[in-house]
Amino acid sequence: MSITLTPEDQQKVEELVSSGRFLSVAEALHAGLEALHEDTDWHSYATDRISAGLEDIQVGRTLPVEEVMDMLRSARLQKA
């Protein structure tokens, strides 16, 4: 496979390699693709959770905000 980078992108990748952060251009590009994949996975997860939350609201599966805040405070205190 052959790819062409813009001069700006090529400079960024070369700086990442010359700084020692990555051993090669291929490694730097692989890391970028992995980050994009993780971002896509996170987006799908967040979208699913938001949809589930909206469905809970529609059918009345909710708690008063005061109760939720008390639960969060308790959880934080238990961690301390």
C-alpha positions in Angstrom: 0.0 0.0 0.0 1.2 3.5 -0.7 -0.2 6.7 0.8 0.5 10.3 0.2 0.5 12.7 3.2 0.2 16.5 3.0 3.4 18.3 3.7 2.0 19.3 7.1 1.1 15.8 8.1 4.4 14.4 6.9 6.2 17.0 9.0 4.1 16.1 12.1 4.8 12.4 11.6 8.5 13.0 11.1 8.6 15.2 14.3 7.0 12.4 16.3 9.6 9.9 15.0 12.6 12.2 15.5 11.4 13.1 19.0 11.6 9.4 19.9 7.9 9.0 20.6 7.6 6.5 17.8 10.3 4.3 16.2 9.0 4.6 12.7 6.5 6.4 10.5 4.5 3.1 10.3 4.3 2.9 14.1 3.1 6.5 14.3 0.4 6.0 11.7 -0.6 2.7 13.4 -1.1 4.5 16.7 -3.2 7.1 15.0 -5.4 4.4 13.4 -5.8 2.7 16.8 -6.8 6.0 18.4 -9.4 6.5 15.7 -10.7 3.0 16.2 -11.0 3.5 20.0 -12.8 6.8 19.4 -15.3 5.1 17.2 -15.9 2.4 19.8 -16.3 5.0 22.5 -18.8 6.9 20.3 -20.9 3.8 19.7 -20.9 3.0 23.4 -21.9 6.5 24.4 -24.6 6.6 21.8 -26.0 3.3 23.1 -25.9 4.5 26.7 -27.6 7.8 25.9 -30.4 6.0 24.0 -30.9 3.6 27.0 -31.1 6.6 29.3 -33.6 8.4 27.2 -35.7 5.3 27.1 -35.6 5.1 30.9 -36.8 8.7 31.1 -39.6 8.0 28.7 -40.9 5.1 30.8 -40.4 6.8 34.1 -37.3 4.9 35.4 -35.8 8.0 37.0 -34.6 9.1 40.4 -34.9 12.6 42.0 -31.7 14.6 41.5 -31.2 14.9 45.3 -31.1 11.1 45.6 -28.6 10.8 42.9 -26.4 13.5 44.4 -26.6 11.7 47.8 -25.5 8.4 46.1 -22.6 10.1 44.4 -21.5 11.8 47.7 -21.6 8.4 49.5 -19.6 6.7 46.8 -17.0 9.4 46.9 -16.7 9.2 50.7 -16.3 5.5 50.6 -13.4 5.8 48.2 -11.6 8.3 50.5 
